Amino acid sequence: VTVFGYSGKHLELTVPESGIADCVNGELHSWISPLNGGSFYGYARPGETEEFWILDVEGTRLVLQKLGSPQSPAEHVAERDAIFDSIRIEP
């Protein structure tokens, strides 16, 4: 994909309709961060999504993220999207 003028990858993770009950210890782990001390596992409900744009900004990896839920009010989603769309990247 190309986002904000930079090429990269887009990845979307969605909690399955079966939820997280079938996951080990009822936790769905998605990505690992040394800052977290391990993996992220903040999902709770079926249909929750996490989107990533992994961009190459002149040789530096930049990761942008959006979280979503089917229960999110439309005005919250619109505000989130407006904030995301307002991003300006200056290398």
Kinemage of the C-alpha trace (Angstrom):
@kinemage 1
@onewidth
@group {chain A} dominant
@subgroup {mainchain}
@vectorlist {calphas} color= white
{ca val a 1} P 0.000 0.000 0.000
{ca thr a 2} L 0.925 3.649 -0.218
{ca val a 3} L -0.145 5.843 2.692
{ca phe a 4} L 0.807 9.484 3.217
{ca gly a 5} L 3.187 9.139 0.279
{ca tyr a 6} L 5.141 6.167 1.678
{ca ser a 7} L 4.998 2.527 0.632
{ca gly a 8} L 4.455 -0.306 3.051
{ca lys a 9} L 2.153 -3.079 4.184
{ca his a 10} L -1.366 -3.068 5.618
{ca leu a 11} L -2.409 -5.716 8.120
{ca glu a 12} L -5.792 -6.146 9.796
{ca leu a 13} L -6.403 -8.485 12.720
{ca thr a 14} L -9.965 -9.338 13.783
{ca val a 15} L -11.114 -11.236 16.858
{ca pro a 16} L -13.017 -14.288 15.555
{ca glu a 17} L -16.750 -14.667 16.087
{ca ser a 18} L -15.997 -17.459 18.556
{ca gly a 19} L -14.305 -14.802 20.691
{ca ile a 20} L -11.258 -15.417 22.796
{ca ala a 21} L -12.645 -18.286 24.889
{ca asp a 22} L -10.844 -20.848 22.707
{ca cys a 23} L -7.508 -19.055 23.072
{ca val a 24} L -4.861 -20.184 25.543
{ca asn a 25} L -5.848 -18.847 28.973
{ca gly a 26} L -8.650 -16.891 27.267
{ca glu a 27} L -6.120 -14.419 25.857
{ca leu a 28} L -5.584 -13.538 22.192
{ca his a 29} L -2.008 -12.307 21.725
{ca ser a 30} L -1.184 -10.368 18.570
{ca trp a 31} L 2.152 -8.547 18.527
{ca ile a 32} L 5.267 -8.382 20.657
{ca ser a 33} L 6.770 -5.190 22.030
{ca pro a 34} L 9.738 -4.876 24.364
{ca leu a 35} L 7.958 -1.826 25.818
{ca asn a 36} L 5.059 -4.089 26.859
{ca gly a 37} L 7.378 -6.681 28.315
{ca gly a 38} L 5.827 -9.210 25.926
{ca ser a 39} L 2.852 -9.455 23.636
{ca phe a 40} L -0.254 -7.290 23.337
{ca tyr a 41} L -3.470 -9.024 24.380
{ca gly a 42} L -6.048 -6.344 25.067
{ca tyr a 43} L -8.840 -7.862 22.996
{ca ala a 44} L -12.143 -8.668 24.623
{ca arg a 45} L -15.018 -9.086 22.129
{ca pro a 46} L -15.672 -10.783 18.798
{ca gly a 47} L -15.284 -8.451 15.851
{ca glu a 48} L -12.750 -6.125 17.473
{ca thr a 49} L -10.133 -5.112 14.941
{ca glu a 50} L -6.626 -3.786 14.959
{ca glu a 51} L -5.228 -2.317 11.755
{ca phe a 52} L -1.574 -1.627 11.074
{ca trp a 53} L 0.178 0.310 8.344
{ca ile a 54} L 3.875 -0.555 8.358
{ca leu a 55} L 5.633 2.086 6.291
{ca asp a 56} L 9.167 2.625 5.024
{ca val a 57} L 9.923 6.288 5.695
{ca glu a 58} L 13.263 6.822 3.993
{ca gly a 59} L 14.714 3.636 5.518
{ca thr a 60} L 13.014 3.949 8.921
{ca arg a 61} L 10.097 1.676 9.796
{ca leu a 62} L 7.018 3.538 10.994
{ca val a 63} L 3.976 1.674 12.309
{ca leu a 64} L 0.567 3.352 12.441
{ca gln a 65} L -2.356 1.651 14.172
{ca lys a 66} L -6.144 1.922 14.428
{ca leu a 67} L -8.327 -0.007 16.877
{ca gly a 68} L -11.984 -0.700 16.194
{ca ser a 69} L -15.016 -2.430 17.619
{ca pro a 70} L -18.475 -3.175 16.208
{ca gln a 71} L -19.831 -1.532 19.374
{ca ser a 72} L -18.035 1.774 18.725
{ca pro a 73} L -20.417 4.685 18.158
{ca ala a 74} L -20.249 6.076 14.614
{ca glu a 75} L -19.120 9.486 15.868
{ca his a 76} L -16.134 7.900 17.662
{ca val a 77} L -15.131 6.027 14.511
{ca ala a 78} L -15.438 9.218 12.442
{ca glu a 79} L -13.286 11.124 14.942
{ca arg a 80} L -10.658 8.358 14.971
{ca asp a 81} L -10.550 8.316 11.171
{ca ala a 82} L -10.302 12.127 10.971
{ca ile a 83} L -7.351 12.071 13.393
{ca phe a 84} L -5.670 9.311 11.389
{ca asp a 85} L -6.240 11.168 8.115
{ca ser a 86} L -4.684 14.317 9.608
{ca ile a 87} L -1.292 12.633 10.082
{ca arg a 88} L 1.571 14.368 8.333
{ca ile a 89} L 4.933 12.614 8.129
{ca glu a 90} L 8.097 14.682 7.846
{ca pro a 91} L 11.222 12.559 7.558
